[in-house]
Amino acid sequence: MKRFKKILSRHLFWYEGDKSQIAKEESQNVTNFKLSYRKLPIGILSYSNNEWHFAYSDEFKSQDKIPYIINFPNKEKEYKSKELWPFFSSRIPSRINTVDEKYSMVELLDKYGYKVITNPFVLAKLS
């Protein structure tokens, strides 16, 4: 039953169970998102153990046409944070972010963050 609830909470967005349990289960897994611009992979955003990570892709590091993202100026560094950076959290509509507190940032980013009108990047969850 626990596994069934976990699957429902991640994929159907209507499970009304204990959100602390969902957050605990989610923190033990790694969730990866690929950030890209047109066909160029920019980097990987990951969430695991209650921490966000961002690192540029080798393809992005080896090119010089597209500048770095302002929040991540060092192409060689892996960035870590307990909070999701504004560059990514801005992909979630603010009204959704405050109303849907039962969903984690990972779930909201997966649901709303793929493509937004405010920037040309695509953020796709990796399986």
C-alpha positions in Angstrom: 0.0 0.0 0.0 2.9 2.4 0.8 4.4 1.9 -2.6 1.0 2.5 -4.3 0.5 5.8 -2.4 4.0 6.8 -3.4 3.2 6.2 -7.1 -0.1 8.0 -6.8 1.4 11.0 -5.1 4.1 11.5 -7.7 2.2 10.9 -10.9 -1.5 11.8 -10.3 -1.1 14.9 -8.1 -4.2 14.1 -6.1 -3.1 12.0 -3.2 -4.1 13.7 0.0 -1.7 11.7 2.3 0.8 13.0 4.8 3.0 15.5 2.9 5.9 15.0 5.3 5.9 11.3 4.4 5.9 12.2 0.7 8.8 14.7 1.3 10.7 12.1 3.2 10.3 9.5 0.5 11.2 12.0 -2.2 14.3 13.2 -0.4 15.7 9.7 -0.4 15.4 9.5 -4.2 17.3 11.4 -6.8 15.3 13.5 -9.3 17.1 14.9 -12.3 16.0 17.6 -14.7 17.8 18.5 -18.0 18.0 22.2 -18.8 18.5 22.8 -22.5 18.4 25.6 -25.1 17.3 24.5 -28.5 19.4 21.3 -29.0 22.2 22.3 -26.6 22.1 20.6 -23.2 22.9 23.4 -20.7 23.1 21.4 -17.5 21.5 19.1 -15.0 19.4 20.2 -12.0 19.1 17.4 -9.4 17.3 17.0 -6.1 18.4 14.5 -3.5 18.7 14.3 0.3 16.8 17.6 0.7 19.4 19.5 -1.5 19.4 20.9 -5.0 22.4 20.6 -7.3 23.2 22.3 -10.6 26.1 21.6 -12.9 26.7 22.6 -16.5 27.0 19.9 -19.2 30.3 19.2 -20.9 28.6 20.4 -24.2 27.8 23.7 -22.7 31.3 24.1 -21.1 32.9 23.5 -24.5 31.0 26.2 -26.4 31.3 30.0 -26.3 28.2 31.3 -28.0 25.7 31.1 -25.1 26.8 32.9 -21.9 26.5 31.3 -18.5 23.4 31.7 -16.4 23.8 34.7 -14.1 23.1 32.7 -10.9 25.8 30.2 -12.0 28.8 32.1 -13.2 31.5 29.4 -12.8 31.1 26.7 -15.5 33.3 24.2 -13.7 31.5 24.4 -10.3 28.7 22.2 -9.0 26.3 24.4 -7.2 24.4 23.2 -4.1 21.5 24.7 -2.1 18.8 23.7 0.3 16.5 26.1 -1.5 15.6 26.0 -5.2 17.3 28.9 -7.0 15.1 31.7 -8.4 16.1 30.9 -11.9 14.2 27.6 -11.6 11.6 28.5 -9.0 10.3 31.3 -11.2 9.1 28.6 -13.6 6.4 27.7 -11.1 3.5 30.2 -11.2 3.4 32.1 -7.9 -0.3 31.5 -7.4 0.3 27.8 -7.7 3.3 27.8 -5.5 1.3 29.3 -2.6 -1.9 27.4 -3.1 -0.5 23.9 -3.7 1.6 23.6 -0.6 0.8 19.9 -0.5 3.1 19.3 -3.5 6.8 19.5 -3.2 8.9 21.8 -5.3 10.1 18.8 -7.4 6.5 17.9 -8.2 5.6 21.5 -9.1 8.7 21.9 -11.2 7.9 18.7 -13.0 4.3 19.8 -13.6 4.8 23.5 -14.5 8.5 24.0 -15.3 9.0 22.4 -18.7 8.6 25.6 -20.8 7.8 29.1 -19.7 7.3 32.3 -21.6 9.8 34.2 -19.5 12.9 32.5 -20.9 13.9 30.3 -23.8 15.1 27.3 -21.8 13.4 23.9 -21.6 13.5 22.0 -18.3 12.6 18.3 -18.8 12.5 15.7 -16.0 14.7 12.7 -16.7 13.4 9.3 -16.1 
